[in-house]
Amino acid sequence: MNRLNSYSIAILLAAALAAPAVIVAAPAAQDDRVYDRDHKDYHHWDDHENQAWHRYLAEQHRQEHEFAKANKKEQEAYWNWRHSHPD
């Protein structure tokens, strides 16, 4: 009986030590939403929205760069453009 308790404790200890590794290894849920303050709505940033961003840059004759690296003024200008150019 004593041996059974030792095995049980060892298994529980191993599970307790492995749990954080399993939690970290699990993929995190991704929230690819971007908030548009002026229009007070969210936009899901996906490949389609990324294509619209690059189309906006081309129409405005701006250098290619990621939306996340754009300053707030440029992001606001994009959302204004985006609301006037729906899909």
N, C-alpha and C positions, 0 to 999 in steps of 0.2 A: 504494500500500500504506500509506503514511504517513497518507493521508486516511482510509482505512478504520479505522485505529487511533484516530484522533481522534474519529470518530463512535462507535466502540465505547466509548471512555472517556467521552464525553459521555452516552451512553445509560445506562451503569452509574452515573455520578454522579447523573443525574436520578432513576434508580430508587432509589438510596440515600437521596436527599433526600426522595423521596415516600413511602418505606416507613413512617416514623413517623406521617405523616398518615393513612395507610390503616389502621394499627393502632389509632390513637385513634378514628377514625371508625367502626370496627367495633363493633357492639353488644356490650356485656359480658354474659356469662352471669349471669343473676340467680338468686341463691340466696335464696328467700323462706322459708327454714326458720327456725323459732324453737325454741330449746332450752328444755325444761322440766326444770330442775335437780332438783326434788323427785321427779319420776317418771322421770328419766334417759332422756328420749326427745325426739325432734324432731317438730315439727308443721309441715306446709307451710301457710304463711299465704297463703290465696287468698280469693276472694270468699265462699266458703262459711264459712271460719273467721272472716272479718270479720263476717258476719251473726250467727254464734254470739256473737262478742264484743259486738255491739250488743244482742243478746237478753239476754246476761248483765248488761249495764249497766242495761237496762230492768227486769229482775227484781230487781236489787239497789237500784233507785231511785237510780242514780248518774247524774251528768251525762255527756252524750256527749263522748267524746274518743278519740283514737287509742290503740291498744294500746301503741305505741312510746313514748308520752308518759306512760304509767301508771308509778307507782313499783313497785319490786320486790315489795312486799307485795301490792299489787293484782294484779300479774301472777301471783303465786303463787296467790292466791285464785281467779283466773280459771281457771288450769290445774286446780286441785282441782275446781272446778265443772264444767269441761269433761270431766274424766275420769268424773265421775258423771252426765254428760248426753251420752252418745254419740249419734251420728247414727243 
